[in-house]
Amino acid sequence: MREKFLDTLGKWAGERTYRMLAVIILITIVTAILASQLSINMDLSMLLPEEHPMTNEMDKIFNEFNGANTVFVVVEGQQDKMIEYAEHIALMIPQLEDWIEKNGSPKVQKQHQTLLKKNAAGETSYTGKYYDLVDYKTPVEFLRDHALMLTKSPDLENIEDIYHDPNLVNLIEN
């Protein structure tokens, strides 16, 4: 069956070259038109059924935390310079919207204005700032006072022996 099909296709390609070329061009045009209508959606919740429990949990996260996006700024260099830079940037981020309006590139300003227009039309829920939290220091005092409360019960049970017997030999044997 397959050999017969390939033989027929080969004969057509040899005997009716221009017709085959026209068919190939037609197929290419049709697939190009169809391909231009494709879109990519990277939203994981769109991959799950609406009634799936994971979809409901993801929706709760998006609503509670105003999305699930985090931006990390990584700095490399001397420690004192990095701390100075982090403190400088942490003070600038709350003024981001003003900076965009005054100093942003035309493209960024246009995107910002589009967002403001969509918000005014009720098409989006922009709260007036692009961030919710700027966190650049580890809350040492909080962790010192509450770290054990943040630890899961099974993990606490696993480390209970360390607190009862701080002998190094017993720790190594575990």
ROPALO-520068 format. One record per residue (C-alpha): x, y, z; residue in three letters. Coordinates in steps of 0.05 Angstrom, whole numbers, padded with zeros to 5 digits, always signed. Layout:
// residues N
XYZala/...
//
This chain:
// residues 174
+00000+00000+00000met/+00054+00049+00021arg/+00098+00029-00038glu/+00041+00040-00086lys/+00027+00109-00057phe/+00100+00129-00061leu/+00106+00103-00132asp/+00045+00143-00153thr/+00072+00205-00118leu/+00140+00196-00152gly/+00107+00189-00221lys/+00066+00252-00209trp/+00127+00290-00186ala/+00164+00269-00250gly/+00108+00275-00300glu/+00067+00332-00271arg/+00120+00375-00239thr/+00084+00442-00244tyr/+00020+00413-00216arg/+00058+00384-00157met/+00093+00450-00146leu/+00025+00486-00147ala/-00003+00436-00096val/+00058+00444-00051ile/+00052+00520-00055ile/-00023+00516-00040leu/-00011+00471+00020ile/+00044+00518+00045thr/-00001+00578+00040ile/-00058+00543+00076val/-00013+00519+00133thr/+00019+00588+00138ala/-00050+00620+00147ile/-00069+00568+00199leu/-00002+00576+00235ala/-00011+00651+00240ser/-00073+00639+00282gln/-00036+00598+00333leu/-00023+00628+00402ser/+00018+00606+00461ile/-00010+00613+00531asn/+00040+00599+00587met/-00013+00603+00642asp/-00012+00536+00678leu/-00083+00543+00702ser/-00107+00542+00629met/-00079+00471+00623leu/-00122+00444+00679leu/-00197+00433+00677pro/-00237+00488+00710glu/-00265+00442+00764glu/-00197+00412+00782his/-00176+00427+00855pro/-00107+00451+00832met/-00140+00504+00788thr/-00179+00529+00848asn/-00115+00532+00890glu/-00078+00570+00836met/-00135+00619+00830asp/-00133+00630+00905lys/-00058+00644+00901ile/-00067+00694+00844phe/-00123+00730+00880asn/-00089+00730+00949glu/-00020+00751+00926phe/-00038+00793+00865asn/-00008+00743+00818gly/+00047+00692+00827ala/+00106+00731+00799asn/+00170+00746+00836thr/+00228+00788+00810val/+00296+00775+00839phe/+00352+00824+00830val/+00419+00790+00838val/+00480+00833+00853val/+00552+00811+00850glu/+00612+00847+00880gly/+00641+00869+00946gln/+00594+00858+01004gln/+00593+00931+01028asp/+00579+00956+00957lys/+00524+00904+00948met/+00490+00925+01013ile/+00495+00998+00993glu/+00465+00982+00925tyr/+00408+00940+00954ala/+00389+00996+01002glu/+00392+01047+00945his/+00348+01005+00899ile/+00299+00988+00955ala/+00285+01062+00964leu/+00277+01073+00889met/+00227+01017+00875ile/+00168+01051+00911pro/+00177+01110+00863gln/+00177+01065+00800leu/+00113+01093+00770glu/+00137+01165+00776asp/+00203+01145+00745trp/+00169+01112+00687ile/+00128+01174+00672glu/+00188+01220+00676lys/+00247+01179+00652asn/+00220+01116+00619gly/+00233+01102+00546ser/+00176+01120+00498pro/+00158+01046+00492lys/+00154+01036+00567val/+00114+01100+00576gln/+00066+01077+00521lys/+00057+01009+00556gln/+00045+01045+00622his/-00007+01091+00591gln/-00041+01031+00559thr/-00045+00997+00626leu/-00075+01060+00658leu/-00127+01064+00602lys/-00145+00990+00611lys/-00151+01001+00685asn/-00196+01061+00675ala/-00240+01019+00629ala/-00244+00963+00680gly/-00206+00914+00636glu/-00151+00901+00687thr/-00140+00908+00762ser/-00079+00952+00766tyr/-00072+00978+00838thr/-00029+01037+00821gly/+00038+01002+00832lys/+00077+00947+00797tyr/+00100+00914+00862tyr/+00072+00891+00928asp/+00134+00881+00970leu/+00207+00901+00968val/+00246+00852+01010asp/+00321+00857+01011tyr/+00340+00838+01082lys/+00331+00772+01118thr/+00285+00785+01178pro/+00335+00757+01228val/+00297+00778+01290glu/+00232+00749+01265phe/+00265+00683+01246leu/+00301+00680+01313arg/+00234+00688+01350asp/+00190+00647+01303his/+00232+00597+01263ala/+00209+00536+01302leu/+00136+00557+01291met/+00149+00557+01216leu/+00179+00487+01217thr/+00133+00428+01200lys/+00117+00378+01256ser/+00153+00318+01223pro/+00216+00360+01216asp/+00212+00381+01289leu/+00206+00308+01310glu/+00268+00291+01269asn/+00311+00344+01303ile/+00282+00333+01373glu/+00341+00288+01392asp/+00390+00345+01377ile/+00356+00390+01427tyr/+00353+00336+01481his/+00425+00313+01474asp/+00472+00364+01442pro/+00530+00313+01443asn/+00566+00316+01375leu/+00577+00240+01373val/+00502+00225+01376asn/+00490+00277+01322leu/+00540+00245+01275ile/+00511+00176+01288glu/+00442+00198+01267asn/
//
